[in-house]
């Protein structure tokens, strides 16, 4: 007879993607039914992977909404709970369900709510993929993947084609925003210059895919592009974003969530690395092309730059174009 394991999924899009090696390993090492709690967007991101038996969406961050969800689950006899985020809220959720085995990293003063406290070394930055996989090690399971993996389903393809009848290959994608803050954003003038060079050299259509509250930045980039019929701003949900990225010839992205989606779909992705310590997002990937500048102030991990933002401003469009040329030459 199987039991039930419930997992509280990461909150940030990039972390959701980097959680997939752990989720694959969890699925493989247990006969339990696996339930998941997370943002409603997560179910679209993980679609096709068969990682969960049940999914419970929880988008409202309020305490009342959390307690309501807890109340609805108290009749379920869960054997084990895994709090993947470091948030107090995720541990509190499982603590109130009185699940016997509660696993997670003991950050943010939540250790008293966990029965198995994961240990970590604060002195050495650790890959998020590795950080999650250590939970599998603690559970006695085996690792199966060491890098993120996503799939696009036939149903997702069909819905995308019905909705975006104007999008056809070949095209490239720019991810021009970053929910973390302005410090992660390549200057819009550089994006415009790169677009002009791509259009001039390859005659390729470019789609700018802004996230929430990022459309203004995308519009500024369009203003600096000479042949505007070659560029278009598209707003997409996670499901459509996944399909669009999967079909791109290449992606140029700030260091933000969608870059992990495109690499997990094996799409050549050029990542413009700014203030963050990229050891946190490091994993094996033959299709990730990182560009960064070796500066004394980097990494600072700040949300906004108080100086000249040289870590990103110093990355020139011609550097990116050279990598794009190599990617296009490799295409069959």
Secondary structure, DSSP 8 states (H G I E B T S, - for coil): ---EEEEE--SSHHHHHHTHHHHHHHHHH--SEEEEEE-HHHHHHTTTS---SEEEE----SHHHHHHHHHHHTTS--SEEEE-S--HHHHHHHHHHT-SEEEEE--TT-GGG-SEEE---TTS---HHHHHHHHHHHHT-----SS------HHHHHHHHHH-TT--SSEEEEE---TT-GGG---HHHHHHHHHHHHHHH--EEEE---TT-HHHHHHHHHT-S-GGGEEE----HHHHHHHHHH-S-EEEESSHHHHHHHHTT--EEEE--SS-GGGG----TTEEEE----TT-----SS-SS--HHHHTS-HHHHHHHHHHHHHH--
